[in-house]
Amino acid sequence: MGFGGKDKGFGGGKGKVKGKDSKGKGKGKDGKGKGKGKDGKGKGKGKGASQVVIEPHRHEGVFVSKGKDDSLVTRNLVPGESVYGEKRLVAESADKEDKIEYRVWNPFRSKLGAAIVGGIGQMPIKPGSKVLYLGGASGTTVSHVSDMVGPEGVVYAVEFSHRPGRDLTNMAKRRPNIVPIVEDARQPQRYRMLVGMVDVIFADVAQPDQARIVTLNASYFLRNNGFVLISIKASCVDSTAAPEAVFASEVDKLRKDGCKPKEQLTLEPYHRDHALVLAVYRGSKKTK
Ligand SMILES: C[S@@+](CC[C@H](N)C(=O)[O-])C[C@H]1O[C@@H](n2cnc3c(N)ncnc32)[C@H](O)[C@@H]1O
C-alpha cells in the first residue's frame, strides 16, 4: 500500500538452526502475556521440549521460528532473561558448538513487530544501527530493537512518563546498547548531550503532533538520508476523520518537513486503524 512494499512478512532465508523450547520465564513487569492468548505468549514451560527450527528472516537481525505457527523472534542479547514474559527458544548454532537463544516477538504488542509480520519491504533497523526510539514505554519493542541492532548498535529510547520510564531504565541496566532517556520528545534540546547522530528514528508516541515531534528530532539527530519509521494511530491525530485521510495528511506533514515517503503499510489486523510509514530524511530547511 502507499509507496510500495508488497513482500510477505515471514521471508525465511538460509541457515536453519535447530533447538528446544526454553523455560519462557520472564520478569514480565507489566503482568501481561502469561499463559494466555493465541500468540503463544507466556507459554513454553519446557515440558517435553519440542524441536525448534530457526531461520533468518529476509530482514537482517530478525529470525523466524518455524513450526505449526511460524513466529517472529530476535536473538536474545541477554540469554537467560525475558523482558516482558515472552517465550524464549534455544537453538544450536550451525556448527553445533554454541547454543543461541531467541525471544518470541508478539506483533499484537509491537507496531514494529506487526510491520515486519505485515511485510514491510525495507527495514533500516539492522545489526549495528544507531536508533532513536521515541515513545519507548516500558521497553517491550525497545528490547527487540536492542536485539536487532546487537552489541555494535545503540538504541536511544525516549519516554516521558515516569512509571514506564523506570521499567525502561531498569531493563537498560541489563542491555548495554540501550540508553534510556526519561524526557519529553518535544524537547530534544534537553537530551542532546546524550544522543549521537543516528541512522533511524522510530516513533510511536501516539500524539497528535507526532509528525512535528519526529521531524524536530530528525533536525537534531538524524543523519541526511537516514530513515524515519513512524507508527500512526489515526484516532490520536483526528478521531473524526477517516483513518486513510489522517494517514495521508501525516505523510504530507513529513514531506513538508524534509522527509521523502518510501512506504506505507497498515498494521491491521494487529493494531486497528494504525499505519506505519517509512521515509528517508533529506534534511529540514526549517530552523529548530
Ligand atoms: C503506544 S505507547 C508506546 C509503546 C512502545 N513503542 C512499545 O511498542 O512497546 C506510547 C508511549 O509514548 C509515550 N509518549 C507520549 N508522548 C510522549 C512525548 N512527548 N515524549 C516521550 N514519550 C511520549 C507515552 O508515555 C507512551 O508510553
PDBQT file of the ligand as one rigid body, heavy atoms in Angstrom, charges set to zero:
ROOT
HETATM    1  C1  LIG A 301       1.890   3.486  22.226  1.00  0.00    +0.000 C 
HETATM    2  S1  LIG A 301       2.958   3.702  23.561  1.00  0.00    +0.000 S 
HETATM    3  C2  LIG A 301       4.491   3.072  23.004  1.00  0.00    +0.000 C 
HETATM    4  C3  LIG A 301       4.607   1.567  23.010  1.00  0.00    +0.000 C 
HETATM    5  C4  LIG A 301       6.016   1.113  22.685  1.00  0.00    +0.000 C 
HETATM    6  N1  LIG A 301       6.511   1.747  21.496  1.00  0.00    +0.000 N 
HETATM    7  C5  LIG A 301       6.127  -0.390  22.516  1.00  0.00    +0.000 C 
HETATM    8  O1  LIG A 301       5.930  -0.900  21.410  1.00  0.00    +0.000 OA
HETATM    9  O2  LIG A 301       6.446  -1.056  23.485  1.00  0.00    +0.000 OA
HETATM   10  C6  LIG A 301       3.273   5.419  23.510  1.00  0.00    +0.000 C 
HETATM   11  C7  LIG A 301       4.271   5.893  24.536  1.00  0.00    +0.000 C 
HETATM   12  O3  LIG A 301       4.722   7.187  24.163  1.00  0.00    +0.000 OA
HETATM   13  C8  LIG A 301       4.923   7.934  25.323  1.00  0.00    +0.000 C 
HETATM   14  N2  LIG A 301       4.885   9.352  24.944  1.00  0.00    +0.000 N 
HETATM   15  C9  LIG A 301       3.817  10.078  24.536  1.00  0.00    +0.000 A 
HETATM   16  N3  LIG A 301       4.180  11.352  24.291  1.00  0.00    +0.000 NA
HETATM   17  C10 LIG A 301       5.498  11.436  24.546  1.00  0.00    +0.000 A 
HETATM   18  C11 LIG A 301       6.455  12.501  24.478  1.00  0.00    +0.000 A 
HETATM   19  N4  LIG A 301       6.090  13.723  24.104  1.00  0.00    +0.000 N 
HETATM   20  N5  LIG A 301       7.724  12.229  24.806  1.00  0.00    +0.000 NA
HETATM   21  C12 LIG A 301       8.091  10.984  25.191  1.00  0.00    +0.000 A 
HETATM   22  N6  LIG A 301       7.244   9.951  25.285  1.00  0.00    +0.000 NA
HETATM   23  C13 LIG A 301       5.962  10.167  24.959  1.00  0.00    +0.000 A 
HETATM   24  C14 LIG A 301       3.772   7.514  26.227  1.00  0.00    +0.000 C 
HETATM   25  O4  LIG A 301       4.045   7.812  27.589  1.00  0.00    +0.000 OA
HETATM   26  C15 LIG A 301       3.692   6.024  25.934  1.00  0.00    +0.000 C 
HETATM   27  O5  LIG A 301       4.468   5.291  26.836  1.00  0.00    +0.000 OA
ENDROOT
TORSDOF 0
